[in-house]
Amino acid sequence: MAYTIAEKPEEARAFAAETAKDEDPAKRTAFDEKVAAEGKIEPRDWMPEKYRKTLVRQISQHAHSEYVGMLPEGNWVTRAPSLRRKAILLSKIQDEAGHSLYLYSAAETLGVSRDAMLEALHDGRAKYSSIFNYPTLTWADVAAIGWLVDGAAIVNQVSLQRCSYGPYSRAMVRICKEESFHQRQGYEAMMALAQGTPEQKKMAQEALNRWWWPSLMMFGPSDKDSPNSEQSMAWRIKRDSNDDLRQRFVDMTIPQADYLGLTVPDPELKLNAETGHYDFGEIDWDEFWQVVNGNGICNRERLQNRRDAWDKGAWVREAAMAHADKKAARKLAAAAE
Ligand code: BYC
């Protein structure tokens, strides 16, 4: 959160220097040894300041993604095609709210307040996943989000279960279980459309066309352009590189698209017999950075929505504080009697 993309190259150089002069060498050695031995770093353990900042940045952005991520699907709650679909969608969206709460709590263990994190989101300093700046035009988009977006999220988050920071890694375990249900329900909804009428199949194909490339972008810039990866992987915050996870997602998803009888919108997609992996076309990185930097189709709407929710919820926060104050005053009075 302390960084901006523009500052990044400088940050990356400053990073190594700052880390090297980090406080007590004995503490630093104990920290390094624990990380190397696959131990978990806990909130009260000593940690390099840059490690803490990196975690605050990543975990808070992850929390914001879950929080903003409720909006594209929330748009369809009143229009879900059946009671069953509506019940599933509602419960999925509630899960996303839960994920953001676990993640904000995990970030708070690093000494940052929830108010500060939300303020950074609302004033545009903090990032959230690029994927949530695309619109959900038809019901098939909701199915595609479950299948592809939650599918991509699982690939990324299964890897993060082995993160060296205990509270983040434990939050990931539960989140992955829920994401797994989310991906299944999305695939099942997509299957119903793909095996439905010609119009429904067309809707499914068009949604795949819209969501395929943005889903690949979720994994972040290519490794050579990822300023944070090297240090984050050395500290075992990230366990796999952006490109490796993206490849894993493509390899996993293409057979699923084939089974649905849908075509992934990439003429260069091809199974490479030598590597056993699918080769795929170049991502439109200009689009990616435009979206990350606030210029996607829905960026402004999403942020405005979150700011409005914060403002409309002011009376709830005030009432909760007044109630807590009253309770504390009563307790004090009872103790004085
Ligand atoms: N979108 O050096 P890099 C969900 C930024 S929600 C926006 O590779 P890093 C769901 C990056 O932050 C799941 N920004 O960074 C919810 C960095 O900027 P700063 C969301 C992106 O951190 C509701 C810069 O680009 N998952 O599942 O090493 C409904 C350079 O990148 C993106 C997570 O948040 C992006 N796509 O690696 C349905 C996973 N990519 O901060 C589903 C946790 C990169 O230096 N996060 N940037 O200014 C991660 O695993 C890592 O942070 C990333 C990026 C792989 C995303």
Boltz pocket constraint, residues with backbone or C-beta under 6 A from the ligand:
constraints:
  - pocket:
      binder: B
      contacts: [[A, 1], [A, 3], [A, 4], [A, 5], [A, 8], [A, 57], [A, 58], [A, 61], [A, 62], [A, 63], [A, 65], [A, 66], [A, 67], [A, 68], [A, 69], [A, 70], [A, 96], [A, 127], [A, 128], [A, 129], [A, 130], [A, 131], [A, 145], [A, 149], [A, 150], [A, 153], [A, 156], [A, 217], [A, 218], [A, 219], [A, 220], [A, 221], [A, 225], [A, 226], [A, 227], [A, 228], [A, 229], [A, 232], [A, 238], [A, 242], [A, 292]]
      max_distance: 6.0
